[in-house]
Amino acid sequence: MKSHRKERLSIILFITTGLSLAIGLTLFALSQNIDLFYTPTQVAQGEVETGQRIRIGGMVKDGSFRSANDSLQVQFATTDYINDVTIHYEGLLPDLFREGQGIVVEGAIDELGVFQASRVLAKHDENYMSQEVKAALDAAGASAENHLLSSQPET
Amino acid sequence: MIPELGQFSLILAFCLSIILGAFPIIGAHRNNLLWMSLARPLTAGVFVFLGISILILAYAFAADDFSVQFVAQHSNSALPTRYKLTAVWGGHEGSFLLWTFMLSGWMLAVAIFSKSVPIDFVARVLGVLGLLCGAYILFMLATSNPFDRIVPLPPADGADLNSALQDFGFIVHPPTLYMGYVGFSVVFAFAIAALLSGRLDAAWARWSRPWANISWAILTIGIALGSWWAYYELGWGGWWAWDPVENPPLITWLFGTALIHSLAMTEKRGMFKNWTVLLAILAFSGSLLGTFITRSGLLTSVHAFASDPSRGFFILGILGLSVGGALLLFALRAPLMKSEFGFDLVSREIFLLVNNVILVVASASIFLGTLFPMVYQAVTDDLISIGPPYFNAIFVPLMIILVLFLGVGPLSRWKRTSTAYLIQQLSKVAMAGLVVGVVLPFIFLLEFSLAATLAVALGAWITLSIVKDISNKVSNKITIWQGLGSLSLSYYGMQAAHFGIAVMFVGVGLTSYFSSEKSVLLQPGQSTELDAYSFTFMQSTPVTGPNYIGDEAQIMVRRNDADIEILYPQRRVYLASGTPSTEMAIDAGFLRDLFVTLGEEKESGAWSMTIYVKPFVRWIWLGAILMAFGGTLAAGDKRYRRLRQRRIAAENEQISGRFSFIKL
């Protein structure tokens, strides 16, 4: 009976050690991998440090899209209807990327002060607005619904 | 008129579910045979009326009845018929109807295939499932009725099905995933019935096991189909993105994997009953969590349906009531059921325990990473996202440890195994695995790489230990065939699933570290090189489909000056919604995939495109198929079908079950 208890104790110890190790490592990994989210206004006001990996949510500003003719470089402005941030990106844009559409960009500001995006996300459902875009528009006090309706084709 | 019949049928199904949730359970409690025997016919009734409902919705789609709001939002008269019919699950309301219908299908299966299980147990299982089904239907009727009409002026035509969904993957992925997901409700109901009746014994585990194995196999296929679909449709070249909606199926799958192992222990050794019950509850919560995340709109994801907070609260209510109630019941009843068997520190029990701990920790850390942004926002009001690096940093090391133990576990014995025996059995296997891991990638890649070596060595480690175990089992028989014939289906199932893990491991490892991709701008006639392949953009031509227009490029792929394949990626615009969509072109192979996604045409006539070379990517899904095959084999083991013997055993247990019930 005694050895039986000893075994049970060692199993419990084993599980507890394993669990606490796992929780510790998990929390460490979590803290290392948080991408903070900013609104265009916050970025325009200089709240973001150079080189810090962030996400920006906003609408693609009408008439701001430029693309190079001989490379995959594109440039556009993302806006919360108060401030704009110019985004540089090289690569293929998602299917639903277009002016007036809510998007989220992931990347960092380089030494020249230009936002270089590593990823551009547009949602697959056009009626669905990403929480991040909505938060940016709400923070700017803009009525998201009004802008959305005016910028989207009738469905 | 016809859509109203669908709704009426839904209401009837609701009433029957509630009766099913009440009388048979009370009947089982009071030992009223008549009330208990209501369970099976009521289940059939729920199934029939939900079936009528979903057929009517499909009919509304087929008949282009755009006065039904759900049809108007998700279909169009130009949509091909196969997508009209499957657009039933193209949005929140209809997909939830499919989900509920799947549940009633599982309930019917339980009613039919549980002839040898005592009637009071069946009554409780079906009763619990009936309550769940009733809650789902109520949710539909209250917040998301698929039969809502647009009055007074219905649109002339529908808004069309989301163009990303118009694909074969959409036809097969959601039903399979839902079927696997919902299957865990059955295992959950068995656990609750066991708690209610106090009969938490080996017989309960034996009854649950086939259901757990089959659900797990279907969920495996469902997840793999989703991964395969995302891979070829979304055009990222990715097969897993740690998207907040991809994670709950994986969480459920990991709990489910722990559960099928723990059930084995409960059936064979009568141990860890409480733990098994807890895992059944956790796997079920994982499936409800998936629903909650997709349908509440709380998390940002490519899968999310248009959000409506009231739906989120309702599902949270169902989640809270069912899981909370189950956990409460568990807390009240579980301590009464003690495990009594001891085992040594090196034994199969310990290896299964290690398996369970690792799987649960992996699942919990994915859960944490998925919900952390939500919690963070609630506390600090800041929005954050948790990227794939977090999930990879946690998941990959855990899976490596799991796989190391996987090689040992099946060779160990119940109760006690000597360490010396395991070392003697496995030292050569480990050496051979290492050699294969070093040599094979070197032959293919002509360079040494730690990642490839690790992936291949671990795959070989599992595979060789399977071979070793089978050869051990066969060696004491007169002929090999006699030996192979004496092994049970569930043993073969286990080994097939484990081999699937090995194949998947190699696939994931090699494709993660050796994929190449490149975005380029090519004029007609221009070429670009990637790895050993050259891609030549020949020309682009306009194409017209039933409900879209677009361009198609022709890209010639060569290797060592030999033509391999011409790829035809397309860029489409769907006419009804005006949404653009890329259709990538893939040359699939056992050892590598080549694919191209088309971007857009520049004024100069050049097209932008992304080219990918993905070695061994097919092995990921091949592994999943093997796992599902293994799960199905195990569920088909003849010991679950030994009707006569089991019936006698069941009757005996029924008597002892009554006895323990009285004790409670």
Interface residues (C-beta under 8 A of the other chain):
Chain A: H4 E7 S10 I11 I15 G18 L19 A22 L25 T26 A29 L30 Q32 N33 I34 D35 L36 F37 R55 G57 S67 N69 D70 S71 L72 E90 G91 L92 L93 D95 L96 V104 K123 H124 D125 E126 N127 Y128 S130 Q131 E132 A135 P153 T155
Chain B: Q73 A159 N162 S163 A164 G235 G297 L298 L299 T300 V302 A304 F305 A306 S307 G342 F343 D344 L345 I350 L353 V357 V361 S365 L368 G369 F372 Y376 D382 L383 I384 S385 I386 G387 P389 Y390 A393 I394 L398 S519 V520 L521 S577 G578 T579 P580 S581 T582 T597 G599 K602 E603 S604 A606 S608 M609 T610
